[in-house]
């Protein structure tokens, strides 16, 4: 069993509550638009970090993290990409990858809109954790926690950090 803390779209904004809410997590995943090396350094110092770069991320961040990552963790096949779209409306940059070899979990960010949705056509779970930072049009900053256990997802929690 692996506990995951998931966030996106920090845009360089740090909140100490990230660490408080991710204290029980084994790994932290950042779905892009990280915004600064400081965010990376703080998260990596706290827990192992998996991340992808987003459209606002600098060249230095793009050298550290890929645009798309695919990995297996605790029996689950996972794909993460910042700009990914939603079930039925995936971004064209990831559509063929998902259709050819659907993962069990697809994680994206970018929209700043929290959404957890099952895609019955591809038989995958899609999670967008919303935006944890203050930049953007969203009104509530959010994080997500969940568990992966032998290829299954459980105990998904949405954490609201308040307004931006």
Order of alpha helices (4+ residues) and beta strands (2+ residues): beta-alpha-beta-alpha-beta-alpha-beta-beta-beta-beta-alpha-beta-beta-beta-beta-beta
